[in-house]
Amino acid sequence: MADILGTDLNPEYPPTSDEKTLALLAHVLTFVSTLLAPLIIYILKKNDSPFVAEHAKESFNFQLTLVLVCIGLFVTIVGILFLWVVGIYATILVIVAAIRANEGRAYKYPFSIKFIR
């Protein structure tokens, strides 16, 4: 199902409770540490858990895209007015992604540049 809230996919295997928790943290910790948390989780789990690695990679790519968009908006005077819209939209997407991770489902952020594939 693709829409403005992203693409919801099912993983190839049922993730464990620990995998769900780490995937959830890859999204939620971006409220505290925008890029660092998902990058650390990705580096630590990329070889151990495809489910966690995919969520951390998606989270990192989305957060890096957001940073670049916010820098671009901040440079323009009119763009500064739209920063709050981007913030609200990003918050909603992170919450949706965290819920999907907790449910054991994969999630793809919309409008995210794939820096890490």
C-alpha positions as a Python dict, from the first residue, in 0.01 Angstrom:
ca = {
    (1, 'M'): (0, 0, 0),
    (2, 'A'): (173, 317, -117),
    (3, 'D'): (48, 657, -10),
    (4, 'I'): (177, 981, 138),
    (5, 'L'): (257, 796, 462),
    (6, 'G'): (496, 558, 288),
    (7, 'T'): (498, 203, 169),
    (8, 'D'): (406, -75, 408),
    (9, 'L'): (569, -410, 326),
    (10, 'N'): (586, -741, 507),
    (11, 'P'): (930, -883, 596),
    (12, 'E'): (1044, -1221, 466),
    (13, 'Y'): (1043, -1375, 814),
    (14, 'P'): (870, -1294, 1142),
    (15, 'P'): (1105, -1071, 1345),
    (16, 'T'): (1180, -1145, 1709),
    (17, 'S'): (1076, -917, 1991),
    (18, 'D'): (1432, -782, 2021),
    (19, 'E'): (1443, -708, 1649),
    (20, 'K'): (1113, -521, 1669),
    (21, 'T'): (1244, -316, 1962),
    (22, 'L'): (1568, -222, 1784),
    (23, 'A'): (1378, -133, 1466),
    (24, 'L'): (1142, 83, 1671),
    (25, 'L'): (1438, 254, 1839),
    (26, 'A'): (1593, 328, 1499),
    (27, 'H'): (1294, 552, 1432),
    (28, 'V'): (1208, 691, 1777),
    (29, 'L'): (1564, 784, 1874),
    (30, 'T'): (1575, 1025, 1580),
    (31, 'F'): (1384, 1269, 1803),
    (32, 'V'): (1698, 1280, 2022),
    (33, 'S'): (1977, 1210, 1775),
    (34, 'T'): (1869, 1278, 1418),
    (35, 'L'): (2134, 1088, 1221),
    (36, 'L'): (2353, 918, 1478),
    (37, 'A'): (2105, 671, 1632),
    (38, 'P'): (1985, 501, 1312),
    (39, 'L'): (2341, 496, 1174),
    (40, 'I'): (2478, 324, 1485),
    (41, 'I'): (2195, 70, 1487),
    (42, 'Y'): (2249, 3, 1116),
    (43, 'I'): (2625, -46, 1157),
    (44, 'L'): (2580, -279, 1455),
    (45, 'K'): (2298, -491, 1310),
    (46, 'K'): (2347, -488, 931),
    (47, 'N'): (2497, -838, 931),
    (48, 'D'): (2284, -985, 1211),
    (49, 'S'): (1927, -881, 1132),
    (50, 'P'): (1796, -783, 790),
    (51, 'F'): (1476, -652, 952),
    (52, 'V'): (1657, -415, 1190),
    (53, 'A'): (1909, -314, 923),
    (54, 'E'): (1631, -223, 680),
    (55, 'H'): (1448, -9, 936),
    (56, 'A'): (1768, 164, 1048),
    (57, 'K'): (1869, 225, 687),
    (58, 'E'): (1528, 369, 600),
    (59, 'S'): (1534, 588, 910),
    (60, 'F'): (1885, 718, 836),
    (61, 'N'): (1803, 790, 471),
    (62, 'F'): (1486, 977, 568),
    (63, 'Q'): (1659, 1181, 837),
    (64, 'L'): (1944, 1277, 604),
    (65, 'T'): (1689, 1377, 339),
    (66, 'L'): (1511, 1591, 602),
    (67, 'V'): (1836, 1761, 703),
    (68, 'L'): (1907, 1853, 341),
    (69, 'V'): (1549, 1976, 282),
    (70, 'C'): (1558, 2187, 599),
    (71, 'I'): (1892, 2341, 501),
    (72, 'G'): (1747, 2422, 159),
    (73, 'L'): (1434, 2574, 312),
    (74, 'F'): (1630, 2769, 570),
    (75, 'V'): (1839, 2935, 299),
    (76, 'T'): (1531, 3086, 137),
    (77, 'I'): (1317, 3339, 322),
    (78, 'V'): (990, 3188, 197),
    (79, 'G'): (1116, 2839, 284),
    (80, 'I'): (1153, 2932, 650),
    (81, 'L'): (774, 2952, 669),
    (82, 'F'): (746, 2589, 551),
    (83, 'L'): (990, 2443, 805),
    (84, 'W'): (710, 2380, 1054),
    (85, 'V'): (509, 2191, 789),
    (86, 'V'): (809, 1969, 718),
    (87, 'G'): (856, 1913, 1092),
    (88, 'I'): (496, 1807, 1149),
    (89, 'Y'): (497, 1580, 843),
    (90, 'A'): (829, 1422, 949),
    (91, 'T'): (700, 1363, 1302),
    (92, 'I'): (391, 1185, 1167),
    (93, 'L'): (603, 967, 937),
    (94, 'V'): (843, 872, 1216),
    (95, 'I'): (550, 771, 1439),
    (96, 'V'): (395, 563, 1158),
    (97, 'A'): (732, 395, 1090),
    (98, 'A'): (780, 320, 1460),
    (99, 'I'): (433, 163, 1479),
    (100, 'R'): (505, -52, 1173),
    (101, 'A'): (838, -162, 1324),
    (102, 'N'): (666, -255, 1650),
    (103, 'E'): (412, -458, 1452),
    (104, 'G'): (697, -645, 1281),
    (105, 'R'): (630, -495, 938),
    (106, 'A'): (872, -326, 703),
    (107, 'Y'): (823, 40, 612),
    (108, 'K'): (951, 265, 334),
    (109, 'Y'): (945, 641, 387),
    (110, 'P'): (803, 844, 98),
    (111, 'F'): (1014, 1119, -60),
    (112, 'S'): (1332, 975, 89),
    (113, 'I'): (1659, 978, -102),
    (114, 'K'): (1833, 641, -80),
    (115, 'F'): (2183, 735, 38),
    (116, 'I'): (2238, 388, 182),
    (117, 'R'): (2093, 112, -34),
}
